[in-house]
Amino acid sequence: MSLGDEREASGGYGGTGQTRTRLPESGGDAYGGARRGGRSSSRSLVTVVGVVVLLIAAIAFANRGGDDSGSAGGDENQPKSSPTAATGTRPVDGKAAGIPGGFAQDEQGAGSAAANYSVVLGSAEMFNTARRHEIVSTVYAPDVATGRQADLDRAYSSEEFLANIGLSKEGTAPAGQTFVSRVIPVGTKVTSFSASAATVEVWYTSLFGLSGNGSTNPVSESWYTTTYQLKWVNDWKVTDFQQKDGPVPVGRDQRASTADDMTKAVEEYGGFTYAR
């Protein structure tokens, strides 16, 4: 999977406008001269071996509940539900290996499972062997977990892959730098569902790179949609997935944060349990 190729300035919707990122004033390139190119080859390696950093989205498929008094009444052409409205169902309480579990055996539960599993599968924890084994055995269906684990171990132990993203052969960041691999869910869509199987599309943005002075791979964002196949094995579990780029929004003309600001944000802001 490609977690972010170098972006060129290009026309926006309909060829109007440009996407720009303003770098910090204290020098031309982000993080003291590092350039954003050169990561696509390492991430292509992950694709080749079937290791997509599974990044998932917040849940956006459900019927809208509650009061409709804020909308004009009497128009039969008005939508009866919103794909992003909350249903009022509380997030799951259960956890296994620190990962949310105990999802409902319905469409909402399938989408919530996909969102939560993708976040942990796309996290920096996947670069730690022991933690990776815990994650894979928890989120994958038992009949595919062993094979997936072997593929992931081969990929994450590749010294070439790790070196290309700036990590040591143990999967650790250089001294004074912080490795960032984080998923921010945007929405999900259930495209097929039964009591025993579901297909869920997840749209998300991801952050990936090294924050800290001297980083050669500064943290950048990418956008993807991943389609997950899930099956019910006393809970929703992943069996397979396919990923594609986008949809990618037009970028704002914002100044890129400094290395210190990015590191501080990553350390201070935690993640969420996703449910509707």
BASEFI-73498 format. One record per residue: x negated, y negated, z negated of N, C-alpha, C, O in turn; residue in one letter. Coordinates in steps of 0.05 Angstrom, whole numbers, plus 5000, padded with zeros to 4 digits. Example, Ala and Ser with C-alpha at 12.3 -4.5 7.8 and 13.67 -1.06 7.14 Angstrom:
REM residues 2
(node (4736,5114,4844),(4754,5090,4844),(4736,5066,4844),(4715,5066,4831),'A') (node (4743,5045,4858),(4727,5021,4857),(4742,4999,4843),(4732,4977,4839),'S') 
END
This chain:
REM residues 276
(node (4983,5024,5000),(5000,5000,5000),(4983,4975,5000),(4961,4975,4988),'M') (node (4992,4956,5013),(4978,4931,5013),(4989,4912,4992),(5013,4905,4994),'S') (node (4974,4904,4972),(4984,4887,4951),(4978,4858,4956),(4975,4843,4937),'L') (node (4976,4851,4981),(4973,4822,4987),(4950,4818,5006),(4927,4820,4999),'G') (node (4957,4812,5031),(4937,4805,5051),(4933,4775,5050),(4949,4760,5040),'D') (node (4911,4767,5062),(4905,4738,5063),(4927,4725,5079),(4933,4733,5102),'E') (node (4938,4703,5068),(4960,4690,5081),(4949,4667,5099),(4932,4651,5090),'R') (node (4960,4665,5123),(4954,4643,5140),(4977,4623,5139),(5000,4631,5135),'E') (node (4971,4598,5143),(4992,4578,5144),(5008,4584,5169),(4997,4587,5191),'A') (node (5034,4587,5166),(5051,4593,5188),(5077,4578,5186),(5084,4567,5165),'S') (node (5091,4577,5208),(5117,4563,5208),(5136,4577,5190),(5136,4601,5187),'G') (node (5154,4561,5178),(5174,4572,5161),(5198,4582,5177),(5195,4589,5200),'G') (node (5222,4581,5165),(5245,4590,5178),(5249,4574,5204),(5250,4549,5203),'Y') (node (5252,4588,5226),(5257,4573,5251),(5233,4558,5261),(5236,4541,5278),'G') (node (5210,4564,5250),(5185,4551,5259),(5181,4524,5247),(5163,4509,5256),'G') (node (5197,4517,5226),(5193,4491,5214),(5179,4493,5187),(5184,4512,5172),'T') (node (5161,4476,5182),(5147,4475,5156),(5124,4495,5155),(5120,4511,5173),'G') (node (5108,4493,5134),(5085,4511,5130),(5085,4520,5101),(5094,4507,5083),'Q') (node (5072,4544,5098),(5068,4555,5071),(5040,4547,5062),(5020,4554,5075),'T') (node (5039,4533,5039),(5012,4525,5030),(5010,4530,5000),(5029,4528,4985),'R') (node (4985,4537,4992),(4978,4538,4964),(4956,4519,4959),(4935,4521,4971),'T') (node (4959,4500,4941),(4939,4480,4934),(4921,4492,4913),(4930,4501,4892),'R') (node (4895,4492,4918),(4876,4502,4899),(4869,4482,4877),(4875,4458,4881),'L') (node (4858,4491,4855),(4851,4472,4833),(4833,4450,4843),(4817,4454,4862),'P') (node (4835,4427,4830),(4818,4404,4838),(4789,4409,4833),(4772,4395,4845),'E') (node (4782,4427,4815),(4754,4431,4806),(4738,4447,4826),(4720,4461,4818),'S') (node (4745,4446,4851),(4729,4461,4870),(4747,4471,4893),(4772,4472,4889),'G') (node (4736,4478,4915),(4751,4485,4938),(4768,4511,4934),(4792,4509,4934),'G') (node (4754,4533,4932),(4768,4559,4930),(4776,4566,4902),(4763,4556,4883),'D') (node (4796,4583,4899),(4805,4591,4873),(4784,4605,4857),(4768,4620,4869),'A') (node (4783,4601,4831),(4764,4614,4813),(4735,4611,4821),(4720,4630,4822),'Y') (node (4728,4587,4827),(4700,4580,4831),(4689,4590,4857),(4665,4598,4859),'G') (node (4705,4590,4878),(4694,4596,4905),(4702,4623,4915),(4695,4630,4938),'G') (node (4716,4639,4900),(4725,4665,4910),(4745,4662,4932),(4762,4644,4932),'A') (node (4744,4680,4952),(4763,4679,4974),(4782,4702,4971),(4776,4722,4958),'R') (node (4806,4699,4983),(4827,4718,4979),(4825,4741,4999),(4840,4761,4996),'R') (node (4809,4739,5019),(4807,4761,5038),(4792,4784,5027),(4780,4782,5006),'G') (node (4793,4807,5041),(4777,4830,5033),(4791,4850,5015),(4779,4870,5009),'G') (node (4816,4844,5007),(4829,4864,4989),(4846,4883,5005),(4853,4904,4995),'R') (node (4853,4876,5030),(4872,4893,5045),(4860,4920,5050),(4875,4940,5051),'S') (node (4834,4922,5055),(4822,4949,5060),(4824,4967,5037),(4830,4991,5040),'S') (node (4820,4957,5013),(4822,4974,4989),(4850,4982,4984),(4855,5005,4976),'S') (node (4869,4964,4990),(4897,4972,4985),(4907,4990,5007),(4925,5006,5002),'R') (node (4896,4988,5031),(4903,5007,5052),(4894,5035,5044),(4908,5055,5050),'S') (node (4872,5037,5029),(4863,5063,5019),(4885,5076,5002),(4890,5100,5003),'L') (node (4897,5059,4985),(4918,5070,4968),(4941,5080,4985),(4953,5101,4978),'V') (node (4948,5066,5006),(4969,5075,5024),(4962,5102,5036),(4979,5120,5037),'T') (node (4938,5105,5046),(4929,5129,5060),(4932,5153,5042),(4941,5174,5052),'V') (node (4926,5151,5017),(4928,5174,4999),(4955,5176,4986),(4959,5193,4968),'V') (node (4973,5160,4995),(5001,5162,4984),(5005,5149,4957),(5024,5156,4943),'G') (node (4986,5131,4950),(4988,5118,4923),(4998,5090,4928),(4981,5072,4932),'V') (node (5023,5086,4926),(5033,5058,4927),(5037,5049,4899),(5050,5063,4883),'V') (node (5026,5026,4892),(5031,5016,4865),(5061,5009,4863),(5070,4990,4876),'V') (node (5076,5025,4848),(5105,5024,4849),(5114,4999,4834),(5113,4998,4809),'L') (node (5124,4981,4848),(5132,4956,4836),(5162,4952,4839),(5173,4955,4861),'L') (node (5175,4945,4818),(5204,4947,4820),(5220,4922,4812),(5208,4903,4801),'I') (node (5246,4923,4818),(5261,4899,4816),(5282,4899,4795),(5291,4920,4785),'A') (node (5290,4875,4787),(5313,4872,4768),(5338,4880,4782),(5341,4879,4806),'A') (node (5357,4889,4766),(5380,4902,4777),(5401,4883,4788),(5409,4864,4773),'I') (node (5409,4887,4813),(5428,4868,4825),(5450,4881,4840),(5460,4870,4860),'A') (node (5460,4904,4831),(5482,4917,4845),(5504,4922,4825),(5500,4940,4809),'F') (node (5524,4910,4823),(5545,4918,4804),(5569,4900,4809),(5566,4879,4822),'A') (node (5591,4908,4800),(5615,4891,4802),(5614,4869,4781),(5606,4874,4758),'N') (node (5622,4845,4789),(5622,4824,4769),(5646,4827,4750),(5668,4831,4759),'R') (node (5640,4825,4725),(5661,4826,4705),(5666,4798,4694),(5651,4780,4699),'G') (node (5686,4796,4677),(5691,4771,4663),(5709,4752,4677),(5724,4760,4695),'G') (node (5708,4727,4669),(5727,4707,4677),(5720,4695,4703),(5696,4689,4709),'D') (node (5740,4691,4721),(5736,4679,4747),(5747,4651,4748),(5752,4641,4770),'D') (node (5752,4639,4725),(5766,4613,4725),(5750,4591,4738),(5761,4571,4745),'S') (node (5724,4595,4741),(5707,4574,4752),(5709,4573,4782),(5698,4554,4794),'G') (node (5723,4592,4795),(5725,4592,4824),(5753,4585,4832),(5772,4589,4817),'S') (node (5756,4576,4857),(5782,4569,4867),(5799,4593,4869),(5790,4614,4879),'A') (node (5824,4592,4861),(5842,4615,4862),(5858,4616,4888),(5860,4596,4902),'G') (node (5870,4640,4893),(5888,4642,4915),(5876,4647,4942),(5891,4651,4962),'G') (node (5850,4648,4945),(5837,4652,4971),(5828,4681,4972),(5809,4689,4959),'D') (node (5841,4696,4989),(5835,4725,4991),(5808,4730,5004),(5797,4752,5002),'E') (node (5797,4710,5018),(5772,4713,5031),(5748,4709,5012),(5725,4714,5020),'N') (node (5753,4699,4988),(5732,4695,4969),(5720,4722,4960),(5736,4741,4956),'Q') (node (5694,4724,4957),(5683,4750,4947),(5693,4757,4920),(5696,4740,4903),'P') (node (5699,4783,4916),(5710,4793,4891),(5688,4799,4871),(5694,4803,4847),'K') (node (5663,4800,4880),(5641,4807,4862),(5616,4793,4871),(5614,4785,4894),'S') (node (5597,4791,4854),(5571,4779,4860),(5549,4800,4857),(5549,4814,4837),'S') (node (5530,4803,4876),(5510,4823,4874),(5490,4817,4852),(5474,4835,4844),'P') (node (5490,4793,4841),(5470,4787,4820),(5483,4781,4793),(5469,4774,4774),'T') (node (5510,4784,4791),(5523,4779,4766),(5519,4801,4746),(5519,4825,4753),'A') (node (5516,4794,4721),(5513,4814,4700),(5539,4828,4694),(5560,4815,4695),'A') (node (5538,4854,4687),(5562,4868,4680),(5568,4868,4650),(5590,4874,4642),'T') (node (5548,4860,4635),(5552,4860,4606),(5541,4885,4592),(5541,4887,4568),'G') (node (5533,4905,4608),(5522,4929,4597),(5495,4924,4585),(5478,4912,4598),'T') (node (5490,4933,4560),(5465,4928,4547),(5443,4945,4558),(5448,4967,4567),'R') (node (5418,4936,4557),(5395,4952,4565),(5393,4978,4548),(5404,4979,4525),'P') (node (5380,4998,4559),(5378,5023,4544),(5362,5019,4519),(5344,5002,4517),'V') (node (5367,5036,4499),(5352,5035,4474),(5330,5056,4473),(5310,5052,4458),'D') (node (5333,5078,4488),(5314,5099,4486),(5288,5093,4500),(5286,5077,4518),'G') (node (5267,5107,4490),(5240,5104,4503),(5226,5131,4501),(5229,5145,4481),'K') (node (5210,5136,4521),(5192,5159,4522),(5165,5149,4531),(5163,5137,4553),'A') (node (5144,5154,4516),(5117,5145,4522),(5117,5114,4526),(5102,5104,4542),'A') (node (5134,5101,4511),(5136,5072,4513),(5150,5061,4537),(5150,5037,4542),'G') (node (5163,5079,4552),(5177,5072,4577),(5207,5075,4572),(5216,5095,4562),'I') (node (5224,5055,4580),(5252,5057,4576),(5264,5082,4588),(5255,5091,4610),'P') (node (5283,5094,4575),(5296,5119,4585),(5324,5121,4573),(5333,5104,4559),'G') (node (5337,5143,4581),(5364,5147,4572),(5384,5131,4588),(5403,5120,4576),'G') (node (5380,5130,4614),(5397,5113,4631),(5424,5127,4636),(5427,5151,4635),'F') (node (5444,5111,4642),(5471,5121,4647),(5471,5136,4674),(5456,5129,4692),'A') (node (5488,5157,4675),(5489,5173,4700),(5509,5160,4719),(5529,5172,4728),'Q') (node (5503,5135,4727),(5519,5120,4746),(5501,5102,4762),(5477,5102,4759),'D') (node (5513,5085,4779),(5497,5069,4797),(5481,5049,4781),(5457,5044,4788),'E') (node (5492,5037,4761),(5477,5018,4745),(5453,5031,4732),(5431,5020,4731),'Q') (node (5457,5055,4722),(5435,5070,4709),(5413,5076,4728),(5390,5075,4721),'G') (node (5420,5084,4753),(5400,5090,4773),(5383,5066,4780),(5359,5067,4782),'A') (node (5397,5043,4784),(5382,5019,4790),(5364,5010,4767),(5342,5001,4771),'G') (node (5375,5012,4743),(5359,5004,4720),(5334,5022,4717),(5312,5013,4710),'S') (node (5338,5048,4722),(5315,5067,4720),(5294,5060,4740),(5270,5059,4734),'A') (node (5302,5054,4765),(5283,5047,4786),(5268,5022,4779),(5244,5021,4783),'A') (node (5282,5002,4768),(5269,4977,4761),(5248,4981,4739),(5225,4972,4741),'A') (node (5256,4995,4718),(5237,4999,4695),(5214,5017,4703),(5191,5012,4695),'N') (node (5219,5038,4718),(5197,5056,4726),(5177,5042,4744),(5153,5046,4741),'Y') (node (5187,5026,4762),(5169,5012,4780),(5151,4993,4766),(5127,4990,4773),'S') (node (5161,4979,4746),(5145,4960,4731),(5121,4974,4718),(5099,4965,4720),'V') (node (5126,4997,4706),(5104,5011,4692),(5086,5024,4712),(5062,5026,4708),'V') (node (5097,5034,4734),(5080,5047,4754),(5063,5027,4769),(5042,5034,4781),'L') (node (5071,5002,4769),(5055,4981,4781),(5037,4965,4762),(5026,4945,4770),'G') (node (5035,4975,4738),(5020,4960,4717),(4991,4967,4717),(4982,4987,4729),'S') (node (4975,4951,4703),(4947,4956,4700),(4941,4981,4684),(4919,4992,4685),'A') (node (4962,4991,4670),(4958,5015,4654),(4953,5040,4672),(4942,5060,4663),'E') (node (4961,5038,4697),(4957,5060,4715),(4927,5065,4721),(4920,5086,4732),'M') (node (4910,5046,4714),(4881,5049,4719),(4867,5062,4696),(4843,5066,4696),'F') (node (4882,5069,4675),(4871,5085,4653),(4881,5113,4656),(4905,5118,4657),'N') (node (4863,5133,4657),(4870,5160,4664),(4891,5172,4645),(4911,5183,4654),'T') (node (4886,5170,4619),(4904,5182,4600),(4932,5169,4601),(4952,5183,4601),'A') (node (4933,5143,4603),(4958,5129,4605),(4973,5135,4631),(4997,5139,4631),'R') (node (4957,5137,4653),(4969,5144,4679),(4983,5171,4678),(5005,5174,4688),'R') (node (4971,5190,4665),(4983,5217,4663),(5009,5216,4647),(5028,5229,4654),'H') (node (5010,5200,4626),(5034,5196,4611),(5056,5184,4628),(5079,5194,4628),'E') (node (5049,5164,4643),(5069,5150,4659),(5080,5168,4680),(5105,5170,4684),'I') (node (5063,5181,4695),(5072,5198,4717),(5090,5221,4707),(5111,5227,4719),'V') (node (5082,5234,4685),(5098,5256,4675),(5125,5246,4664),(5144,5262,4661),'S') (node (5127,5221,4657),(5152,5210,4646),(5171,5201,4668),(5195,5206,4666),'T') (node (5161,5188,4689),(5179,5176,4708),(5185,5194,4732),(5206,5191,4746),'V') (node (5168,5213,4738),(5172,5231,4761),(5188,5256,4753),(5186,5265,4730),'Y') (node (5203,5267,4772),(5216,5292,4767),(5196,5314,4763),(5175,5314,4776),'A') (node (5201,5333,4745),(5182,5354,4739),(5171,5369,4763),(5148,5377,4763),'P') (node (5188,5374,4783),(5179,5390,4806),(5160,5375,4825),(5149,5387,4843),'D') (node (5158,5348,4822),(5139,5333,4839),(5117,5320,4823),(5098,5310,4835),'V') (node (5119,5319,4797),(5100,5304,4781),(5071,5314,4783),(5053,5299,4784),'A') (node (5068,5341,4784),(5041,5352,4785),(5026,5344,4810),(5003,5336,4810),'T') (node (5040,5347,4833),(5028,5339,4858),(5022,5309,4860),(5001,5301,4870),'G') (node (5041,5293,4850),(5036,5264,4851),(5013,5256,4832),(4997,5239,4839),'R') (node (5011,5270,4810),(4989,5264,4791),(4962,5269,4804),(4944,5253,4801),'Q') (node (4960,5291,4819),(4935,5297,4832),(4928,5276,4853),(4904,5267,4855),'A') (node (4947,5267,4869),(4943,5246,4889),(4933,5220,4875),(4914,5207,4884),'D') (node (4947,5213,4854),(4940,5188,4840),(4912,5190,4827),(4897,5170,4828),'L') (node (4905,5213,4816),(4879,5216,4803),(4857,5212,4824),(4837,5200,4819),'D') (node (4861,5224,4848),(4841,5221,4869),(4837,5192,4877),(4815,5183,4881),'R') (node (4859,5178,4879),(4858,5150,4888),(4846,5132,4867),(4828,5116,4873),'A') (node (4855,5134,4843),(4846,5117,4822),(4818,5123,4812),(4806,5107,4797),'Y') (node (4807,5146,4819),(4780,5152,4811),(4760,5146,4834),(4736,5151,4831),'S') (node (4770,5136,4857),(4752,5130,4879),(4736,5105,4872),(4746,5083,4868),'S') (node (4709,5108,4871),(4692,5086,4864),(4693,5064,4885),(4691,5041,4879),'E') (node (4697,5072,4911),(4699,5053,4932),(4723,5035,4928),(4722,5011,4930),'E') (node (4746,5048,4923),(4771,5034,4918),(4768,5015,4895),(4775,4991,4897),'F') (node (4757,5025,4872),(4754,5008,4848),(4735,4985,4853),(4740,4962,4844),'L') (node (4713,4990,4867),(4694,4969,4873),(4706,4947,4891),(4701,4923,4887),'A') (node (4722,4955,4910),(4734,4936,4928),(4754,4917,4914),(4758,4895,4924),'N') (node (4766,4926,4892),(4783,4907,4877),(4770,4895,4853),(4782,4881,4837),'I') (node (4743,4900,4851),(4728,4886,4831),(4726,4900,4804),(4718,4888,4784),'G') (node (4733,4926,4802),(4733,4940,4777),(4709,4960,4776),(4698,4968,4797),'L') (node (4701,4967,4752),(4680,4987,4748),(4691,5015,4755),(4715,5018,4760),'S') (node (4673,5035,4755),(4682,5062,4761),(4700,5073,4740),(4714,5093,4744),'K') (node (4700,5060,4717),(4719,5068,4695),(4746,5053,4697),(4764,5058,4681),'E') (node (4748,5036,4717),(4773,5021,4721),(4776,4997,4703),(4798,4988,4698),'G') (node (4753,4986,4694),(4754,4963,4676),(4744,4938,4691),(4729,4939,4710),'T') (node (4753,4915,4681),(4746,4889,4693),(4718,4881,4684),(4709,4889,4662),'A') (node (4704,4864,4699),(4678,4854,4690),(4681,4837,4665),(4703,4827,4659),'P') (node (4660,4834,4650),(4660,4818,4625),(4670,4790,4632),(4660,4777,4651),'A') (node (4688,4780,4615),(4698,4753,4619),(4721,4750,4639),(4730,4728,4644),'G') (node (4730,4773,4650),(4752,4772,4669),(4774,4790,4660),(4770,4809,4644),'Q') (node (4798,4785,4669),(4821,4801,4662),(4834,4812,4687),(4840,4798,4706),'T') (node (4839,4839,4688),(4852,4851,4710),(4882,4848,4708),(4894,4854,4687),'F') (node (4894,4839,4730),(4923,4834,4730),(4936,4851,4751),(4929,4850,4775),'V') (node (4955,4867,4743),(4972,4882,4761),(5000,4883,4749),(5005,4898,4730),'S') (node (5017,4867,4759),(5043,4863,4747),(5065,4860,4768),(5061,4847,4788),'R') (node (5088,4872,4762),(5111,4870,4779),(5133,4852,4767),(5138,4853,4743),'V') (node (5145,4836,4784),(5167,4819,4775),(5191,4826,4792),(5193,4817,4815),'I') (node (5210,4841,4781),(5234,4848,4796),(5251,4824,4804),(5253,4805,4789),'P') (node (5262,4826,4827),(5280,4805,4837),(5309,4816,4841),(5328,4802,4833),'V') (node (5312,4840,4852),(5338,4852,4855),(5337,4880,4865),(5316,4889,4875),'G') (node (5358,4895,4861),(5360,4922,4871),(5387,4926,4886),(5406,4911,4882),'T') (node (5387,4947,4903),(5412,4954,4917),(5413,4984,4919),(5395,4997,4928),'K') (node (5435,4995,4909),(5440,5024,4911),(5452,5030,4939),(5474,5021,4944),'V') (node (5438,5045,4955),(5448,5051,4982),(5462,5078,4985),(5477,5082,5004),'T') (node (5457,5096,4966),(5473,5121,4965),(5473,5130,4936),(5454,5126,4921),'S') (node (5494,5144,4929),(5497,5153,4901),(5515,5177,4899),(5536,5179,4911),'F') (node (5506,5196,4882),(5522,5218,4872),(5514,5223,4844),(5495,5211,4834),'S') (node (5528,5241,4830),(5521,5246,4802),(5493,5259,4799),(5482,5259,4778),'A') (node (5482,5270,4821),(5457,5284,4819),(5434,5270,4834),(5411,5277,4830),'S') (node (5440,5251,4851),(5419,5238,4867),(5427,5209,4874),(5450,5203,4876),'A') (node (5407,5192,4877),(5412,5164,4885),(5389,5154,4901),(5366,5162,4898),'A') (node (5395,5134,4918),(5374,5120,4933),(5377,5090,4926),(5399,5079,4928),'T') (node (5355,5079,4917),(5356,5051,4907),(5334,5035,4921),(5311,5043,4922),'V') (node (5342,5012,4933),(5323,4994,4945),(5316,4972,4924),(5334,4961,4911),'E') (node (5290,4967,4921),(5281,4947,4901),(5265,4926,4915),(5245,4931,4928),'V') (node (5274,4901,4911),(5259,4878,4922),(5244,4865,4899),(5255,4860,4877),'W') (node (5218,4860,4903),(5202,4850,4881),(5178,4833,4891),(5170,4835,4914),'Y') (node (5168,4818,4872),(5142,4804,4877),(5122,4816,4858),(5129,4825,4836),'T') (node (5097,4816,4866),(5076,4827,4849),(5053,4808,4846),(5047,4792,4864),'S') (node (5039,4810,4824),(5014,4795,4819),(4992,4815,4817),(4994,4836,4804),'L') (node (4970,4810,4831),(4948,4829,4832),(4922,4814,4835),(4919,4797,4852),'F') (node (4902,4821,4819),(4875,4810,4822),(4861,4807,4796),(4870,4818,4776),'G') (node (4839,4793,4796),(4823,4788,4772),(4823,4759,4765),(4816,4742,4781),'L') (node (4832,4752,4740),(4830,4725,4731),(4805,4721,4715),(4796,4739,4701),'S') (node (4794,4697,4716),(4770,4692,4701),(4750,4679,4720),(4750,4683,4744),'G') (node (4732,4663,4708),(4712,4649,4724),(4694,4669,4739),(4685,4689,4727),'N') (node (4688,4664,4764),(4671,4682,4779),(4685,4705,4793),(4672,4721,4806),'G') (node (4712,4707,4790),(4727,4728,4803),(4725,4727,4833),(4728,4705,4845),'S') (node (4719,4749,4846),(4719,4750,4875),(4746,4759,4886),(4750,4760,4910),'T') (node (4764,4766,4868),(4791,4774,4877),(4812,4759,4859),(4825,4771,4843),'N') (node (4815,4733,4863),(4833,4717,4847),(4862,4728,4849),(4870,4739,4869),'P') (node (4877,4724,4828),(4904,4735,4827),(4922,4721,4848),(4923,4697,4850),'V') (node (4935,4738,4864),(4953,4727,4884),(4979,4743,4883),(4981,4764,4871),'S') (node (5000,4732,4896),(5026,4745,4896),(5032,4757,4923),(5022,4748,4944),'E') (node (5049,4778,4923),(5058,4791,4947),(5087,4798,4943),(5097,4799,4921),'S') (node (5101,4804,4966),(5130,4811,4964),(5135,4836,4980),(5124,4840,5002),'W') (node (5150,4854,4968),(5156,4880,4980),(5184,4890,4974),(5197,4880,4955),'Y') (node (5194,4909,4989),(5218,4924,4983),(5210,4953,4983),(5199,4963,5003),'T') (node (5216,4967,4962),(5211,4996,4960),(5237,5011,4957),(5254,5004,4941),'T') (node (5240,5032,4973),(5264,5049,4971),(5257,5074,4956),(5239,5089,4963),'T') (node (5271,5078,4934),(5265,5101,4916),(5287,5122,4919),(5310,5117,4920),'Y') (node (5277,5147,4920),(5295,5170,4918),(5294,5180,4888),(5273,5186,4878),'Q') (node (5317,5182,4876),(5319,5190,4848),(5337,5215,4846),(5355,5219,4863),'L') (node (5332,5232,4826),(5350,5253,4821),(5355,5255,4791),(5338,5247,4775),'K') (node (5378,5267,4783),(5385,5268,4755),(5374,5294,4743),(5381,5316,4751),'W') (node (5356,5291,4724),(5344,5313,4709),(5345,5305,4680),(5325,5299,4667),'V') (node (5370,5306,4669),(5375,5296,4642),(5369,5266,4639),(5371,5255,4617),'N') (node (5362,5253,4661),(5357,5225,4663),(5350,5220,4692),(5345,5240,4707),'D') (node (5349,5195,4702),(5341,5190,4729),(5311,5192,4731),(5296,5180,4715),'W') (node (5301,5207,4751),(5272,5210,4756),(5265,5206,4785),(5282,5211,4803),'K') (node (5241,5196,4790),(5232,5190,4817),(5224,5216,4831),(5210,5233,4819),'V') (node (5232,5219,4857),(5223,5242,4873),(5206,5233,4897),(5188,5247,4906),'T') (node (5212,5209,4907),(5198,5199,4930),(5203,5169,4934),(5221,5158,4920),'D') (node (5189,5156,4952),(5193,5128,4957),(5181,5120,4984),(5164,5134,4994),'F') (node (5191,5098,4996),(5180,5086,5020),(5179,5056,5015),(5196,5045,5002),'Q') (node (5158,5043,5025),(5154,5015,5020),(5151,4999,5046),(5140,5009,5065),'Q') (node (5161,4974,5046),(5157,4956,5068),(5152,4928,5058),(5159,4922,5035),'K') (node (5140,4911,5075),(5135,4884,5067),(5161,4868,5066),(5180,4873,5080),'D') (node (5161,4847,5048),(5182,4827,5047),(5209,4837,5036),(5211,4859,5025),'G') (node (5229,4820,5038),(5229,4793,5049),(5211,4774,5033),(5209,4775,5008),'P') (node (5197,4756,5048),(5178,4738,5036),(5188,4710,5037),(5193,4700,5059),'V') (node (5192,4696,5015),(5201,4668,5016),(5180,4649,5026),(5156,4655,5025),'P') (node (5189,4626,5034),(5170,4605,5041),(5157,4594,5016),(5171,4587,4997),'V') (node (5131,4592,5016),(5117,4583,4992),(5119,4553,4988),(5120,4537,5007),'G') (node (5121,4544,4963),(5121,4516,4956),(5093,4505,4957),(5073,4520,4955),'R') (node (5091,4479,4960),(5065,4465,4960),(5058,4460,4931),(5060,4438,4921),'D') (node (5048,4481,4917),(5041,4479,4889),(5011,4484,4886),(4998,4499,4901),'Q') (node (5000,4471,4865),(4971,4474,4860),(4966,4501,4845),(4980,4506,4825),'R') (node (4947,4516,4855),(4940,4541,4842),(4928,4535,4814),(4913,4516,4811),'A') (node (4935,4552,4795),(4926,4548,4767),(4896,4556,4765),(4885,4570,4782),'S') (node (4884,4545,4745),(4856,4552,4740),(4854,4580,4729),(4874,4593,4721),'T') (node (4829,4591,4729),(4825,4618,4719),(4833,4620,4690),(4845,4640,4682),'A') (node (4827,4600,4673),(4834,4601,4645),(4864,4601,4641),(4874,4616,4624),'D') (node (4878,4584,4656),(4907,4583,4653),(4920,4609,4661),(4939,4618,4648),'D') (node (4910,4622,4683),(4922,4647,4692),(4917,4669,4671),(4935,4684,4665),'M') (node (4893,4670,4660),(4887,4690,4640),(4904,4687,4615),(4914,4706,4604),'T') (node (4907,4662,4607),(4923,4657,4583),(4952,4665,4588),(4965,4676,4570),'K') (node (4963,4659,4611),(4991,4666,4617),(4995,4696,4617),(5014,4706,4606),'A') (node (4976,4711,4629),(4979,4740,4630),(4978,4752,4602),(4992,4771,4597),'V') (node (4961,4741,4585),(4958,4752,4558),(4982,4744,4540),(4989,4759,4522),'E') (node (4995,4721,4545),(5015,4712,4527),(5044,4718,4535),(5062,4719,4518),'E') (node (5049,4723,4561),(5076,4729,4570),(5080,4758,4575),(5066,4770,4591),'Y') (node (5099,4770,4561),(5104,4799,4563),(5125,4805,4584),(5136,4787,4597),'G') (node (5131,4830,4587),(5151,4839,4606),(5178,4844,4594),(5183,4837,4571),'G') (node (5196,4857,4610),(5224,4861,4601),(5233,4889,4606),(5220,4905,4621),'F') (node (5255,4896,4592),(5270,4921,4599),(5292,4912,4618),(5307,4893,4612),'T') (node (5294,4926,4641),(5313,4917,4661),(5338,4934,4661),(5337,4959,4662),'Y') (node (5361,4921,4658),(5387,4935,4659),(5408,4913,4663),(5402,4889,4660),'A') (node (5432,4922,4671),(5454,4903,4675),(5478,4912,4659),(5499,4898,4660),'R') 
END
